[in-house]
């Protein structure tokens, strides 16, 4: 019972630490240093798990904690709070739990004899295998969480790497999943180092375990070094824009639940006119106007007919036509994935 309680604590603590690592109220840009260790408690907990059920719930608790602490603001969606925060939290947690089930596949295949041999330091690659398996399962979780129709990438490990830009450059090769992998790898190494100190080993056993840890550490440091070198090279390459775009980006900064369409459109129109005028005074032509995703309550462009008559004094469609400038407004779009083209972009 004490061990189970400790495992639950580790899962929740891991979730809380990951929440601190990504962008939050205290650290607006997160903490990449904390992110290096945030999965270590979860790693220890899941590798002490004795069943698929336990591992499911440990992943469930960790991912639930991250979501609730990093996306608590979803509760501000008034009457939709039960869905935006509650349902999304449960959905995210079940995704994590599913990956927890996959996570336990590898430990469940290790026999008692193999575990004893490992503790004796006779399995030279067991630590390395465990680390890679955990990293693969965590990357799988973040991939499932971040893609698809219900994709929600907020609260993911790769977000914490923002301030260490030399390590984020590998995303042009691996996507953000490569960033997640190297951070999970460091957490795994830290956890393995902690776990190795739990055994009362004789001198020979300790030497064998330390040798395996040293190999894992060299591999981890080599991965970080290669990513860092690649990042430095990419950042140092001079780049010049092929074309400049003069855009007016409008954020009306009001509560859409209180102001409604009319108020948000009026404020956005006012800010748009101001932005176009300022560019004109500088002798520049406005190429594009961008409005935030919360300015309209109705799905656009499906509701284009509605906005051709609303607001009553000057409709949105009339206002856009008067500026003689393309507008990009938040709304639903359709994507032809085969042709890789937008079918109905929210542009007027």
BELDAHU-V873242 format. One record per residue. N is the residue number from 1. RES is the residue in one small letter. D_LAST is the distance of its C-alpha to the last C-alpha in whole Angstrom. Layout:
# BELDAHU-V873242
n:N res:RES d_last:D_LAST
n:N res:RES d_last:D_LAST
This chain:
# BELDAHU-V873242
n:1 res:x d_last:62
n:2 res:x d_last:62
n:3 res:x d_last:60
n:4 res:x d_last:58
n:5 res:x d_last:57
n:6 res:x d_last:57
n:7 res:x d_last:54
n:8 res:x d_last:52
n:9 res:x d_last:52
n:10 res:x d_last:51
n:11 res:x d_last:48
n:12 res:x d_last:47
n:13 res:x d_last:48
n:14 res:x d_last:46
n:15 res:x d_last:43
n:16 res:x d_last:43
n:17 res:x d_last:44
n:18 res:x d_last:41
n:19 res:x d_last:39
n:20 res:x d_last:40
n:21 res:x d_last:40
n:22 res:x d_last:36
n:23 res:x d_last:34
n:24 res:x d_last:35
n:25 res:x d_last:36
n:26 res:x d_last:39
n:27 res:x d_last:38
n:28 res:x d_last:34
n:29 res:x d_last:34
n:30 res:x d_last:37
n:31 res:x d_last:40
n:32 res:x d_last:40
n:33 res:x d_last:44
n:34 res:x d_last:44
n:35 res:x d_last:42
n:36 res:x d_last:45
n:37 res:x d_last:47
n:38 res:x d_last:45
n:39 res:x d_last:46
n:40 res:x d_last:49
n:41 res:x d_last:50
n:42 res:x d_last:48
n:43 res:x d_last:50
n:44 res:x d_last:53
n:45 res:x d_last:53
n:46 res:x d_last:52
n:47 res:x d_last:54
n:48 res:x d_last:57
n:49 res:x d_last:55
n:50 res:x d_last:58
n:51 res:x d_last:56
n:52 res:x d_last:52
n:53 res:x d_last:52
n:54 res:x d_last:53
n:55 res:x d_last:50
n:56 res:x d_last:47
n:57 res:x d_last:48
n:58 res:x d_last:48
n:59 res:x d_last:45
n:60 res:x d_last:43
n:61 res:x d_last:45
n:62 res:x d_last:44
n:63 res:x d_last:40
n:64 res:x d_last:40
n:65 res:x d_last:41
n:66 res:x d_last:39
n:67 res:x d_last:36
n:68 res:x d_last:37
n:69 res:x d_last:38
n:70 res:x d_last:35
n:71 res:x d_last:32
n:72 res:x d_last:34
n:73 res:x d_last:31
n:74 res:x d_last:30
n:75 res:x d_last:33
n:76 res:x d_last:31
n:77 res:x d_last:28
n:78 res:x d_last:31
n:79 res:x d_last:31
n:80 res:x d_last:30
n:81 res:x d_last:32
n:82 res:x d_last:34
n:83 res:x d_last:32
n:84 res:x d_last:30
n:85 res:x d_last:33
n:86 res:x d_last:36
n:87 res:x d_last:34
n:88 res:x d_last:32
n:89 res:x d_last:36
n:90 res:x d_last:38
n:91 res:x d_last:35
n:92 res:x d_last:35
n:93 res:x d_last:39
n:94 res:x d_last:40
n:95 res:x d_last:38
n:96 res:x d_last:40
n:97 res:x d_last:43
n:98 res:x d_last:42
n:99 res:x d_last:42
n:100 res:x d_last:46
n:101 res:x d_last:47
n:102 res:x d_last:46
n:103 res:x d_last:48
n:104 res:x d_last:51
n:105 res:x d_last:52
n:106 res:x d_last:53
n:107 res:x d_last:55
n:108 res:x d_last:57
n:109 res:x d_last:58
n:110 res:x d_last:60
n:111 res:x d_last:64
n:112 res:x d_last:66
n:113 res:x d_last:68
n:114 res:x d_last:65
n:115 res:x d_last:64
n:116 res:x d_last:68
n:117 res:x d_last:68
n:118 res:x d_last:65
n:119 res:x d_last:66
n:120 res:x d_last:69
n:121 res:x d_last:67
n:122 res:x d_last:68
n:123 res:x d_last:64
n:124 res:x d_last:63
n:125 res:x d_last:59
n:126 res:x d_last:58
n:127 res:x d_last:57
n:128 res:x d_last:54
n:129 res:x d_last:54
n:130 res:x d_last:53
n:131 res:x d_last:51
n:132 res:x d_last:48
n:133 res:x d_last:48
n:134 res:x d_last:47
n:135 res:x d_last:44
n:136 res:x d_last:43
n:137 res:x d_last:43
n:138 res:x d_last:41
n:139 res:x d_last:39
n:140 res:x d_last:38
n:141 res:x d_last:38
n:142 res:x d_last:35
n:143 res:x d_last:33
n:144 res:x d_last:33
n:145 res:x d_last:32
n:146 res:x d_last:29
n:147 res:x d_last:28
n:148 res:x d_last:27
n:149 res:x d_last:25
n:150 res:x d_last:27
n:151 res:x d_last:27
n:152 res:x d_last:27
n:153 res:x d_last:29
n:154 res:x d_last:29
n:155 res:x d_last:33
n:156 res:x d_last:34
n:157 res:x d_last:37
n:158 res:x d_last:35
n:159 res:x d_last:33
n:160 res:x d_last:36
n:161 res:x d_last:36
n:162 res:x d_last:34
n:163 res:x d_last:36
n:164 res:x d_last:38
n:165 res:x d_last:36
n:166 res:x d_last:38
n:167 res:x d_last:39
n:168 res:x d_last:35
n:169 res:x d_last:35
n:170 res:x d_last:36
n:171 res:x d_last:33
n:172 res:x d_last:32
n:173 res:x d_last:34
n:174 res:x d_last:35
n:175 res:x d_last:32
n:176 res:x d_last:32
n:177 res:x d_last:35
n:178 res:x d_last:37
n:179 res:x d_last:37
n:180 res:x d_last:38
n:181 res:x d_last:41
n:182 res:x d_last:42
n:183 res:x d_last:42
n:184 res:x d_last:44
n:185 res:x d_last:46
n:186 res:x d_last:48
n:187 res:x d_last:48
n:188 res:x d_last:50
n:189 res:x d_last:52
n:190 res:x d_last:53
n:191 res:x d_last:53
n:192 res:x d_last:56
n:193 res:x d_last:58
n:194 res:x d_last:58
n:195 res:x d_last:59
n:196 res:x d_last:62
n:197 res:x d_last:64
n:198 res:x d_last:64
n:199 res:x d_last:67
n:200 res:x d_last:71
n:201 res:x d_last:71
n:202 res:x d_last:74
n:203 res:x d_last:74
n:204 res:x d_last:73
n:205 res:x d_last:70
n:206 res:x d_last:69
n:207 res:x d_last:69
n:208 res:x d_last:67
n:209 res:x d_last:64
n:210 res:x d_last:64
n:211 res:x d_last:64
n:212 res:x d_last:61
n:213 res:x d_last:59
n:214 res:x d_last:60
n:215 res:x d_last:58
n:216 res:x d_last:55
n:217 res:x d_last:55
n:218 res:x d_last:55
n:219 res:x d_last:52
n:220 res:x d_last:50
n:221 res:x d_last:50
n:222 res:x d_last:50
n:223 res:x d_last:47
n:224 res:x d_last:46
n:225 res:x d_last:47
n:226 res:x d_last:45
n:227 res:x d_last:42
n:228 res:x d_last:43
n:229 res:x d_last:44
n:230 res:x d_last:41
n:231 res:x d_last:39
n:232 res:x d_last:41
n:233 res:x d_last:40
n:234 res:x d_last:37
n:235 res:x d_last:36
n:236 res:x d_last:39
n:237 res:x d_last:37
n:238 res:x d_last:35
n:239 res:x d_last:32
n:240 res:x d_last:30
n:241 res:x d_last:26
n:242 res:x d_last:25
n:243 res:x d_last:22
n:244 res:x d_last:21
n:245 res:x d_last:17
n:246 res:x d_last:17
n:247 res:x d_last:15
n:248 res:x d_last:15
n:249 res:x d_last:15
n:250 res:x d_last:16
n:251 res:x d_last:18
n:252 res:x d_last:19
n:253 res:x d_last:22
n:254 res:x d_last:23
n:255 res:x d_last:25
n:256 res:x d_last:22
n:257 res:x d_last:25
n:258 res:x d_last:26
n:259 res:x d_last:24
n:260 res:x d_last:21
n:261 res:x d_last:18
n:262 res:x d_last:19
n:263 res:x d_last:21
n:264 res:x d_last:18
n:265 res:x d_last:15
n:266 res:x d_last:18
n:267 res:x d_last:19
n:268 res:x d_last:15
n:269 res:x d_last:15
n:270 res:x d_last:18
n:271 res:x d_last:18
n:272 res:x d_last:15
n:273 res:x d_last:17
n:274 res:x d_last:20
n:275 res:x d_last:18
n:276 res:x d_last:17
n:277 res:x d_last:20
n:278 res:x d_last:22
n:279 res:x d_last:21
n:280 res:x d_last:21
n:281 res:x d_last:25
n:282 res:x d_last:25
n:283 res:x d_last:24
n:284 res:x d_last:21
n:285 res:x d_last:18
n:286 res:x d_last:15
n:287 res:x d_last:13
n:288 res:x d_last:10
n:289 res:x d_last:10
n:290 res:x d_last:11
n:291 res:x d_last:12
n:292 res:x d_last:15
n:293 res:x d_last:15
n:294 res:x d_last:17
n:295 res:x d_last:15
n:296 res:x d_last:14
n:297 res:x d_last:17
n:298 res:x d_last:15
n:299 res:x d_last:14
n:300 res:x d_last:10
n:301 res:x d_last:9
n:302 res:x d_last:12
n:303 res:x d_last:12
n:304 res:x d_last:9
n:305 res:x d_last:12
n:306 res:x d_last:14
n:307 res:x d_last:12
n:308 res:x d_last:12
n:309 res:x d_last:15
n:310 res:x d_last:15
n:311 res:x d_last:17
n:312 res:x d_last:19
n:313 res:x d_last:20
n:314 res:x d_last:16
n:315 res:x d_last:13
n:316 res:x d_last:10
n:317 res:x d_last:8
n:318 res:x d_last:11
n:319 res:x d_last:11
n:320 res:x d_last:8
n:321 res:x d_last:9
n:322 res:x d_last:12
n:323 res:x d_last:11
n:324 res:x d_last:10
n:325 res:x d_last:9
n:326 res:x d_last:6
n:327 res:x d_last:5
n:328 res:x d_last:7
n:329 res:x d_last:8
n:330 res:x d_last:11
n:331 res:x d_last:12
n:332 res:x d_last:13
n:333 res:x d_last:13
n:334 res:x d_last:15
n:335 res:x d_last:17
n:336 res:x d_last:20
n:337 res:x d_last:22
n:338 res:x d_last:24
n:339 res:x d_last:22
n:340 res:x d_last:20
n:341 res:x d_last:17
n:342 res:x d_last:14
n:343 res:x d_last:13
n:344 res:x d_last:11
n:345 res:x d_last:9
n:346 res:x d_last:7
n:347 res:x d_last:4
n:348 res:x d_last:0
